[in-house]
Amino acid sequence: MTHLFRPRRLSAGLAATALAVTALGATAASAVPAPLAATAEPGPLMNYVVNTKASPGHIRKVENAVKAAGGTVLVSYRQIGVVVAQSTNVDFKTALKSGRDGREVQSVGATRTAAVTDGTAAAAAPAMAGPAAEREVVGAPVPDPRENEQWDLTQIKADQAHAITDGSRSVLVGINDSGVDDTHPDLAPNFDAANSVNCTTNGVPDRTAGAWRQTTSSHGTHVAGTVAAARNGVGIVGVAPGVRIASVKVVNDDGYIFPEYAICGFIWSAERHMDVTNHSYFIDPYMFWCKDNGDQGAVQEAVRRAVSYSTDRGVLAVAAAGNSNYDLANKTVDNSSPNDSTPTPRTIDNSCLDMPTELPHVLTVASTDKGGAKSSFSNFGLNKIDVAAPGRAILSTVPGGDYRTMSGTSMASPHVAGVAALAKSAHPWWGPLQIEAALRKQADDTACPAVVDARCTGTTQNNAFFGEGNVDALDAVKRGY
């Protein structure tokens, strides 16, 4: 596939990162893993999400159940009733539920199908982890880019919106991605290191300085530039060049975004009072997580809770629709999952979700071309796509002070995140649901192609290709909606 909204896999080994204790309502693992239960049969090292009621008492009981089943508690999120655990006990799920405190377990699911390579709590060592190279590069580096090359900003009227505001310094956007090069001259003025984090070792927040930077992928840096490259006389200008950005690193060196990484990112963003977060990825190892599958259903619930908590805390999540040219409203088959072991073709239905983009109150963004047509790679679906934005051959920042064009719904999503940041700047009293409603209502209606395409169902006001239409930055900064 040539147009993926996620980094590709590399054969290079995963660099471990330091496990840090967080004071954000989550508790990190002890340094020494709990001993295996006496009857446990050693197996591969696996990570699990365990769901319970969101209270300290229930969390404590589940933590005790994890240890009794031969597991280690990696991190607990009291806010949402989710414990992330690790074990080599092949019967861990059964042992967890059968113990004295097992009745407190609502559901439990493995977060991947292959053995964990992140390491254990005891084995982790400080390092600067980073994700993989990006498939979405379609153009050569541009040595001296200029704002007038950014046709995408004109298409969404960001250039007109900038005459009113470039965005407020009080607005913070989380780049939940592969890490950000904060030394880039177009990003450094707007980068907030104090609110940046690395979540790519077992989903445990690592606040080590620089751990949130990229190593091998330019993806997150490119996304960051589209959102908020500074207006500083250098290079390009972001959609919201006056707001702050933070790196929330959720992609590991092999290019995977496992559920515990994403959950860590959502909770971190909520507790750091971010206003908008961008998610240009789908959660591995399944393209679609099916509710009626034990493991996948438990993971779907845990991630849903994290997103809901983030929304309740004032964060609007914006996500890429995906690059498989797939109808999200009519799911039938999935031939690519799981992608961390051996994919097995399976029949699916609409209860199977592409996460996080299909979760409630996540703004789902499709991609358009320079001429305004649906990008050939963009996923679609009636009442699945919220809005559309430019996503093909988008010029933005890459590590090393450079610039490059990339394509994908990964590139469309940060345009909308930037517009959301402008809307929050102009209307600071708006919460995430108000911003979401405004962006949908203000979007410029876009009709289905003149040449009949049976896949583009719906009306000019709301259809499978463009949702409510192309996002409108100018309307976002005007008063009211």
QUIGIQUI-V26349 format. One line per field, one symbol per residue. ss: DSSP state (H for helix, E for strand, C for the rest). phi: phi as a letter, one per 20 degrees, with the letter a starting at -180 (. if undefined). burial: I if it has 16 or more other C-alpha atoms within 10 Angstrom, else O. Layout:
ss->???
phi->???
burial->???
This chain:
ss->CCCCCCCCCCCCCCCCCCCCCCCCCEEECCCCCCCCCCCCCEEEEEEEEEECCCCHHHHHHHHHHHHHCCEEEEEEECCCCEEEEEEEECCHHHHHHHCCCHHHCCEEEECCCCCCCCCCCCCCCCCCCCCCCCCCECCCCCCCCCHHHCHHHHHCCHHHHCCCCCCCCCCEEEEEECCCCCCCCCCHHHECHHHCEECCCCCCCECCCCCCCCCCCCHHHHHHHHHHCCCCCCCCCCCCCCCEEEEEECCCCCCCCEHHHHHHHHHHHHHCCCCEEEECCCCECCCCEECCCHHHHHHHHHHHHHHHHHHHCCCEEEEECCCCCCECCCCCEECCCCCCCCCCCEECCCCEECCCCCCCCEEEEEEECCCCCECCCCCECCCCCCEEEECCCEEEEECCCEEEEECCHHHHHHHHHHHHHHHHHHCCCCCHHHHHHHHHHHCECCCCCCCCCCCCCECCCCECCCECCECCHHHHCCCCC
phi->.ecdecfeedeffeefcfedfdddncdefffdffffggefegbffcdcdcdbfebgffffffgfffffencdeeacdffcmcddccadffdgfffffefgeffeeeabbfebddffdfoegfefcgadeaeefdfefccfgdfbfcgfeegffffemffffffeaeoeffecdeeeaeocefeffedgfdedffdebddedmmefdeggnfeefcddegffffffffbgfecmcmdcffcfdeeccedecdefenecegffffgfffgfffelfebcdceadeeedfceefeegfffffgfffgffffffffendeedcffoddldefebfcccdddfedbdgcgbeccffededefefgmefededcegenfffgeffbqfmdeebcbfbdleebfcgnmdcbeccqfgefgfffffffffffffcfefeffffgfffffegfgcffgffgcffeeodffbcfeclfpffcffffeefma
burial->OOIIIIIIIOOOOIIIIIIOIOOOOIIIIOOOIIOIIOOIOOOOIIIIIIIIIOOOOIIIIIIIIIIIIIIIIIIIIIIIIIIIIIIIIIIIIOIIIOIOIIOIIOIIIIIIIIOIOIIIIOOIOOOIIIIIIIIIIIOOIOOOIOIOOIIIIOIIIIIOIIOOIIIIOOIIIIIIIIIIIIOIIIIIIIIIIOIIIIIIIIIIIIIIOIIIIIIIIIIIIIIIIIIIIIIOOOIIIIIIIIIIIIIIIIIIIIIIIIIIIIIIIIIIIIIIIIIIIIIIIIIIIIIIIIIOOOIIIIIIIIIIIIIIIIIOIIIIIIIIIIIIIIIIIOIOOIOOIIIIOOOOOOOIOOOIIIIIIIIOIIIIIIIIIIOOIIIOIIIIIIIIIIIIIIIIIIIIIIIOOIIIIIIIIIIIIIIIIIIIIIIIIIIOOOIIIIIIOIIIIIIIIIIIOOOOOOOIIIOIIIIIIIIIIIIIIIIIIOOOO
